């Protein structure tokens, strides 16, 4: 497990930030999409299940 994913689990647990599902291996999801010029930083990521991370595409978390 990479350090960023472990940091997310330590901070948020293994719960998807979008749907609340428990996921033992959450993915790193950007709150503000990198495609819109935002940098990939620890303050811009939350844990997400595979389904939610794939479905929000380039939409900001607050809009999606």
Buried (B, 14 or more C-beta within 10 A) or exposed (E): EEEEBEBBBEEBEBBBBBEEBEBEEBBBBBBBBEEEEEEEEEEBBBBBBEBBBEEBEEEEBEEE
